[in-house]
Amino acid sequence: YAPYWRKDARGIICGLTAFTTKNHIIRAALEAVCFQTRDILEAMNKDCGMPLSKLHVDGKMTSNDLLMQLQADLVGIPVLRAQS
């Protein structure tokens, strides 16, 4: 996955208990998307030497308010949805 380009990369979910719910797993998946996006943005900033001041996003996942807030919190810049 970007920006590491390791086709052999695999994932696991650790720490599951009898009390882990579907919502916990969904949130973990959303957080994983946000962390991967942050990794890509950090690689872009390093390569370009010009940090982003805002992140424009579009697509179906951007309708998820929690996802957009998590992303904004992780990247530390405004996340702006495209107008529909």
N, C-alpha and C positions, 0 to 999 in steps of 0.2 A: 504494500500500500504506500501511497505517497506520504511523505517525500523520501521514503527509504527504499522503495522498489524491490522489496523482497518477496518474490513469488512463493517462497516456502513459508512465509509468515502464517502463524496459526493463532487462534485465540482460545481463551478458556475463561470461565467464570469461577472465581474462587470465593470461598467463604459462605457458600449456600448453607442454610440451615432449614430446619422444619418450619421456621417462621418466615422464610423468604417468600415473598409474593410475586405474582406476575408483574405488579407495578414496580417492584424493586429491580427486576430484570430489565424492564422497559427503560427505566431511568438510567440504568447502567449503560444500555445501548446508546441512549441519547448523549450521555456524557462522553462515551467513546467517540462519537461523531465530532463532538466539540473539541476534544483533545487532539484528534487527528487534524482537524481544520487549523487549530492553533499551531501545530507542528508545521503545516504547510506555509502558513503566514510567516512564521519565524524564519523558515528557509528562504522565502521570498525576500523578507527584509534583509537577511544576511547577504543574499546574492545581489540585491539592488542597492543596498546601502541607503534606502529611503523608507523609513517606517510608514505604515499606513495610518491615516488619521480617522478612517471610517471603513466599514466593510459593507458593501452592497450585496444583498442576497436575494435569490428568487427561487421559485420551485415550490412544490407541494409541502415540503418539510418546513418551510418558513411560516406556515400557518400555525405551527405549534409554538405557543407563547413561552412555554417552559424551555424549549430548545433554544429559542432566540435569546432568552435571558441568560441561560447557561453560557451560550456562546459569547455574549457581550461581557459577562463577568470574567470569562477565561482570557479573552483577547485584550480586554481593557480599553476598547474603543467602541464607539457607537456602531450598532448593527442596524442597517437600514433596509427594510423590506421594499421590494419593487412595488410600484403601484399596480393594482390589478384592474 
